[in-house]
Amino acid sequence: MDDTFLISITTFVYFFSALIFLIAVVSDRRKVGSAATVIVVAGFAIQTAAIAIRWALSYRLGFGHAPLSNFYESLVFFSWSLIVVLFFTQRRDGNGLIGAILSFFAFLILAYASLSGSVDTRIQPLIPALQSNWLISHVISAFLAYACFALSFGAGVFYLVTEKTRGQLVTLLPPPAFFDELAYRTISIGFLLLTLGIITGAVWADTAWGRYWGWDPKETWSLITWMLYGAYLHARLVRGWRGTAIAVISIAGFIAVIFTYLGVNYLLSGLHSYM
């Protein structure tokens, strides 16, 4: 079976899971939330199968590499990472809004990857720079960090909504303190993962290009992103910041993530342009 067909199915599954999670939040019904969880688990299983099939197909074509090497594969893995983060946070907090945020992000990414027609879905051989065992650890840690930051972005936005608005909508959502704490926890984990991603990326760069750091546009923006989230943790832990200011930093951090991932690829040329 074609892996891209399974990814197309997963795209719609994540959309419906996001919708049902949202219905669960509005209706405050536990059974609806459980149904949404079952649906997102099914989508995750289909997506994992698609990744495995693509991996096997690469060996059949004579390339033999993990499906993490081109833009399409990175989009698929990004969405997969979002659902991994969903499972961990949902188990702890049990809030349907987390499921709605992350499955909707996963839907958007897969919709762009599989339905837009602008992303090359072909399995391609690795270029020499990607022929390293450090590729897998670098990509996994980086995209799990991005997934954590996506949730912290959602938490920051909903913090501002619950803090600044009044009305029936707000009564359906958790209090602002919930989103403040959620952003802090996910950024703490994401910062560690991003640090690991930068370190493994530096080792990979040394094996591929003979230097640990070269101020390539993606390297530079990764450092800017790391510094923004480092500033968030410093402001919260050392300066004791809470509330609107810290939520704005979490939102700005994810904007930097998106530019690091997409903006650098489309607007700036560099060694990472193949991603």
C-alpha positions in Angstrom: 0.0 0.0 0.0 1.2 3.5 -0.8 2.4 5.5 2.2 1.1 8.8 0.8 -2.4 7.3 0.6 -2.3 6.4 4.3 -1.0 9.9 5.1 -4.0 11.4 3.3 -6.3 9.2 5.4 -4.5 10.3 8.6 -5.0 14.0 7.6 -8.8 13.7 7.7 -8.6 11.5 10.9 -6.7 14.2 12.7 -9.2 16.8 11.5 -12.2 14.9 12.9 -10.3 14.1 16.1 -9.7 17.9 16.6 -13.3 18.6 15.9 -14.6 16.0 18.4 -12.1 17.1 21.0 -13.5 20.6 20.6 -17.0 19.3 21.0 -15.9 17.5 24.1 -14.7 20.8 25.6 -17.9 22.7 24.7 -20.2 20.0 25.9 -18.1 19.0 28.9 -18.8 15.3 28.2 -16.2 12.8 29.2 -17.4 10.1 26.7 -17.0 12.5 23.8 -13.5 13.2 24.9 -12.8 9.4 25.1 -14.2 9.0 21.6 -11.8 11.7 20.3 -8.9 10.0 22.0 -9.8 6.7 20.3 -9.9 8.5 16.9 -6.6 10.2 17.3 -5.0 6.9 18.4 -6.3 5.3 15.2 -4.9 8.1 13.2 -1.5 7.8 14.9 -1.4 4.1 14.2 -2.2 4.7 10.5 0.5 7.4 10.3 3.1 5.2 12.1 2.3 2.4 9.6 2.8 4.9 6.7 6.2 5.9 8.1 7.2 2.2 8.4 6.0 1.4 4.9 8.0 4.4 3.5 11.1 3.2 5.4 10.7 -0.3 3.9 10.1 1.1 0.4 13.4 3.1 0.6 15.3 -0.2 1.1 13.4 -1.8 -1.8 14.4 1.2 -4.0 18.0 0.7 -2.9 18.3 3.9 -0.8 17.7 2.4 2.6 17.3 5.3 5.0 15.0 6.5 7.7 12.2 8.7 6.3 13.5 11.9 7.8 15.6 13.3 5.0 13.5 15.6 2.8 10.8 18.3 3.3 7.8 16.0 2.9 9.2 13.5 5.4 10.0 16.2 7.9 6.4 17.5 7.7 5.1 14.0 8.3 7.4 13.5 11.3 6.5 16.9 12.7 2.8 16.0 12.8 3.7 12.6 14.3 5.7 14.3 17.0 2.7 16.5 17.8 0.6 13.5 18.5 3.3 11.9 20.7 3.3 15.1 22.8 -0.5 15.0 22.9 -0.5 11.5 24.4 1.9 12.5 27.2 0.1 15.7 28.1 -3.3 14.2 27.7 -2.4 11.5 30.1 -1.3 14.0 32.7 -3.9 16.8 32.3 -6.8 15.0 30.6 -8.0 18.2 29.0 -9.7 18.0 25.6 -8.5 21.4 24.6 -4.9 20.0 24.5 -6.1 17.3 22.1 -7.9 19.9 20.0 -4.9 22.1 19.7 -2.3 19.4 18.8 -4.5 17.3 16.5 -5.5 20.5 14.7 -1.8 21.5 14.2 -1.1 17.9 13.0 -4.0 18.2 10.5 -2.7 21.5 9.2 0.8 20.1 8.6 -0.4 17.0 6.9 -2.9 18.9 4.8 -0.1 21.0 3.5 2.2 18.0 3.0 -0.3 15.7 1.3 -3.1 17.8 -0.2 -1.5 21.0 -1.3 0.3 19.5 -4.3 3.3 21.7 -3.7 5.4 19.2 -1.7 7.5 16.5 -3.5 6.4 13.2 -1.9 8.9 11.0 -3.8 11.4 8.8 -1.9 14.8 10.2 -2.8 18.4 9.0 -2.1 20.3 10.7 0.6 22.7 13.4 -0.4 26.2 12.9 1.1 25.7 15.4 3.9 22.7 13.4 5.2 24.5 10.1 5.2 25.2 10.1 9.0 23.8 8.2 12.0 23.5 11.6 13.7 20.6 12.5 11.4 18.0 10.4 13.2 18.9 11.7 16.7 19.1 15.3 15.5 15.8 15.2 13.7 13.9 13.4 16.4 15.0 15.7 19.2 14.4 18.8 17.1 10.9 17.9 16.0 9.8 16.7 19.5 11.0 20.1 20.7 9.0 21.9 18.0 5.9 19.8 19.0 6.3 21.0 22.6 6.7 24.6 21.5 3.5 24.2 19.4 1.6 23.3 22.5 3.2 26.2 24.5 2.1 28.5 21.7 -1.5 27.3 21.9 -1.3 27.7 25.7 0.0 31.2 25.4 -2.8 32.2 23.0 -5.5 30.7 25.2 -3.9 32.3 28.3 -4.4 35.7 26.6 -8.0 34.8 25.6 -9.0 33.7 29.1 -7.2 36.6 30.8 -8.3 39.4 28.6 -11.8 38.5 27.5 -15.1 38.0 29.4 -18.2 36.0 28.4 -19.6 32.5 27.9 -16.6 31.2 25.9 -14.2 31.8 28.8 -16.4 29.7 31.2 -15.9 26.7 28.9 -12.1 26.9 29.2 -9.7 26.2 32.1 -8.5 29.2 34.1 -5.5 31.3 32.9 -3.2 29.6 35.5 -3.7 26.3 33.8 -2.4 27.6 30.5 0.4 29.5 32.2 1.6 26.2 33.9 1.1 24.2 30.7 3.3 26.6 28.7 6.0 26.5 31.3 6.1 22.7 31.5 6.1 22.2 27.7 8.8 24.9 27.2 11.0 23.3 29.9 10.9 20.0 28.1 11.1 21.5 24.6 14.1 23.6 25.6 16.0 20.5 26.8 15.1 18.7 23.5 16.1 21.7 21.4 19.4 21.9 23.2 20.0 18.2 22.4 19.0 18.8 18.8 21.5 21.7 18.5 24.3 19.6 20.0 23.6 16.6 17.8 23.3 18.9 14.9 26.7 20.4 15.6 28.3 16.9 15.8 26.5 16.0 12.5 27.8 19.2 10.9 31.4 18.3 11.9 31.1 14.9 10.3 29.4 16.3 7.2 31.2 19.6 6.6 34.2 19.5 8.9 33.0 22.2 11.4 30.7 22.2 14.4 29.1 25.6 13.6 29.2 27.8 10.5 26.5 30.4 11.1 24.3 28.9 8.3 20.9 30.7 8.3 19.2 27.7 9.9 21.9 27.3 12.6 21.6 31.0 13.3 17.8 31.0 13.7 18.0 27.8 15.8 20.3 29.7 18.1 17.8 32.7 18.2 15.0 30.3 19.0 17.0 28.7 21.7 17.8 32.1 23.2 14.1 33.2 23.1 13.1 30.1 25.1 16.1 30.5 27.4 14.9 34.0 28.1 11.4 32.7 28.8 12.8 30.2 31.4 15.1 32.9 32.9 12.2 35.4 33.2 10.0 32.8 34.9 12.4 31.0 37.2 14.8 33.9 38.1 12.7 37.0 37.7 9.4 35.4 38.7 7.5 36.6 35.6 3.9 35.4 35.1 0.9 36.4 33.1 0.7 38.4 29.8 4.4 39.2 29.3 5.5 35.6 29.7 2.7 34.4 27.4 3.8 36.8 24.7 7.4 35.4 24.9 6.0 31.8 24.4 4.1 33.0 21.3 7.2 34.9 19.9 9.3 31.8 20.5 7.0 29.6 18.3 7.0 32.3 15.6 10.8 31.9 15.6 10.4 28.1 15.4 8.2 28.5 12.3 10.7 30.8 10.7 13.6 28.5 11.5 11.7 25.6 10.0 9.9 27.2 7.0 11.1 30.7 6.6 14.8 29.8 6.3 13.9 27.1 3.8 11.9 29.4 1.5 13.5 32.8 2.0 17.2 32.2 2.8 19.7 29.9 1.1 22.0 27.7 3.0 23.3 24.2 3.7 19.9 23.3 5.1 17.8 24.3 2.1 17.2 20.7 1.1 14.9 20.3 4.2 
